[in-house]
Amino acid sequence: MTTTRLTRYDRSMLRLMNDRRARPLYATAPRRRLVVGAHLALSVAIGALVAYSGLGAGEPVWPFAAVAVLLLPWMVATGAINAATRGLLELRERALDERQSAERSRVRARAHRATTLLLAAIVVGLLVAGAVGGKALTVYAAPVVVAVLAVHWLMPLWVAGLTVQDEPADSDGLTA
């Protein structure tokens, strides 16, 4: 950690992000991949429901009720990823040590590269759809921009959840 004093908020968040009660959810790499996959799937489902109601394709009430139901497991998955990374992306810089700060920079760089590739693919897809269908750009541009914003916001969390290393095994039985 840096020499800057931690505020009460920083200490509270540090305690919360290092709480190990939910460790069985993310103890191994396959479990972390499952949690990140579930988070991604829930994010896509929530986004699709919002886009569905935004495009006026049906009854405006049931998609938002479904979103409200999906938000609870989405929040649990978000918390599990944050706990697995020990708050790598949620803690303030002054609450991180040098290793965590460097890891945060690596995660953000990887997420930036992945989002850039995704943006390029979406632009090409919209241009092709516009050339084929004519009105695709005007109809789908706003929902696609919102989806890209959501992915841009969540990509560092997904990358951090997928790249976090397993914790060393407890050495309770070993004596030094």
C-alpha positions in Angstrom: 0.0 0.0 0.0 1.1 3.6 -0.5 2.1 5.9 2.3 -1.2 7.8 2.0 -3.5 7.2 4.9 -6.6 5.1 4.2 -9.9 6.7 4.9 -12.7 4.9 6.8 -14.3 4.1 3.4 -11.0 2.6 2.2 -10.6 0.4 5.2 -14.3 -0.7 5.0 -13.9 -1.6 1.3 -10.6 -3.4 2.0 -12.3 -5.5 4.6 -15.2 -6.2 2.4 -13.1 -7.2 -0.6 -10.9 -9.5 1.5 -13.9 -11.2 3.1 -13.3 -14.9 2.4 -16.8 -16.3 3.3 -17.8 -16.7 -0.4 -14.5 -18.3 -1.3 -16.1 -21.6 -2.4 -17.6 -19.7 -5.4 -14.3 -18.7 -6.8 -11.6 -20.9 -5.1 -10.5 -22.6 -8.4 -9.9 -21.3 -11.9 -12.8 -23.4 -13.4 -15.2 -22.0 -10.8 -14.0 -18.4 -11.6 -14.5 -19.1 -15.3 -18.0 -20.3 -14.5 -18.8 -17.2 -12.5 -17.4 -14.9 -15.2 -19.4 -16.9 -17.8 -22.6 -16.6 -15.8 -22.0 -12.8 -15.3 -21.5 -12.4 -19.0 -24.6 -14.4 -19.8 -26.7 -12.4 -17.3 -25.3 -9.2 -18.7 -26.3 -10.2 -22.2 -29.7 -11.3 -21.1 -30.3 -8.0 -19.3 -29.0 -6.0 -22.2 -31.2 -8.0 -24.7 -34.3 -7.4 -22.5 -33.6 -3.7 -22.3 -33.0 -3.5 -26.1 -36.1 -5.5 -26.7 -38.3 -3.1 -24.8 -36.4 -0.1 -26.2 -37.0 -1.2 -29.8 -40.8 -1.4 -29.0 -41.0 -5.0 -30.0 -43.6 -5.9 -27.4 -45.2 -5.4 -24.0 -43.0 -2.8 -22.1 -43.7 -4.2 -18.6 -42.5 -7.9 -18.6 -38.9 -7.2 -19.9 -38.3 -4.8 -17.0 -39.7 -7.3 -14.5 -37.4 -9.9 -15.9 -34.5 -7.5 -15.7 -35.4 -6.9 -12.0 -35.3 -10.7 -11.4 -32.0 -11.1 -13.2 -30.3 -8.2 -11.3 -29.9 -10.2 -8.1 -27.9 -13.1 -9.5 -25.9 -10.5 -11.6 -25.0 -8.6 -8.5 -24.0 -11.9 -6.7 -21.7 -12.8 -9.7 -20.2 -9.3 -9.7 -19.5 -9.6 -6.0 -17.9 -13.0 -6.4 -15.6 -11.7 -9.2 -14.7 -8.7 -7.1 -14.0 -10.9 -4.1 -11.9 -13.3 -6.3 -9.7 -10.4 -7.4 -9.7 -8.9 -3.9 -11.2 -5.7 -5.1 -8.5 -5.1 -7.8 -10.8 -2.8 -9.7 -13.0 -1.5 -6.9 -10.5 -0.3 -4.4 -8.9 3.1 -4.6 -5.2 3.2 -5.8 -4.0 4.1 -2.3 -5.5 0.9 -0.9 -3.5 -1.3 -3.3 0.0 -2.5 -2.9 2.6 -2.3 -5.8 1.8 -5.8 -7.1 -2.0 -5.1 -7.2 -1.4 -1.8 -8.8 0.7 -3.4 -11.6 -2.0 -6.1 -12.0 -4.7 -3.5 -12.3 -2.7 -1.8 -15.1 -2.3 -5.2 -16.9 -6.0 -6.0 -16.6 -7.1 -2.6 -17.9 -4.7 -2.9 -20.8 -5.9 -6.4 -21.8 -9.6 -5.2 -21.4 -8.8 -2.2 -23.6 -7.4 -4.3 -26.3 -10.3 -6.7 -26.2 -12.9 -3.9 -26.3 -11.0 -2.3 -29.2 -11.3 -5.5 -31.2 -15.0 -5.8 -30.3 -15.6 -2.3 -31.4 -13.9 -2.9 -34.7 -16.0 -6.0 -35.3 -19.2 -4.1 -34.4 -18.4 -1.2 -36.8 -17.8 -3.7 -39.6 -21.0 -5.6 -38.8 -23.1 -2.4 -38.7 -21.6 -1.2 -42.0 -22.3 -4.5 -43.7 -25.8 -4.6 -42.3 -26.4 -1.1 -43.4 -25.1 -1.9 -46.9 -27.4 -5.0 -47.1 -30.5 -3.8 -45.4 -30.4 0.0 -45.7 -32.0 1.0 -42.4 -29.9 -1.2 -40.1 -27.7 1.7 -39.0 -30.6 3.9 -37.9 -32.5 1.1 -36.2 -29.7 -0.6 -34.4 -27.1 2.1 -33.8 -28.5 3.3 -30.4 -28.9 -0.2 -28.9 -25.5 -1.2 -30.2 -23.8 1.9 -28.7 -25.4 1.1 -25.3 -24.3 -2.5 -25.5 -20.7 -1.4 -26.4 -20.7 1.0 -23.4 -21.8 -1.8 -21.1 -19.1 -4.1 -22.5 -16.5 -1.4 -22.1 -17.6 -0.9 -18.5 -17.6 -4.7 -17.7 -14.7 -5.9 -19.7 -12.0 -5.1 -17.0 -14.1 -7.1 -14.5 -14.3 -10.1 -16.8 -10.6 -10.0 -17.7 -9.7 -9.7 -14.0 -11.9 -12.6 -13.1 -10.4 -14.8 -15.8 -6.8 -13.9 -15.1 -6.7 -13.9 -11.3 -4.3 -16.6 -10.0 -5.2 -19.3 -7.5 -4.3 -18.5 -3.9 -1.5 -20.6 -2.4 -2.6 -23.6 -0.4 -2.9 -23.2 3.3 0.2 -24.3 5.2 -1.5 -25.0 8.5 0.2 -28.4 8.8 3.7 -27.2 8.0 6.1 -25.8 10.6 9.0 -23.6 9.8 
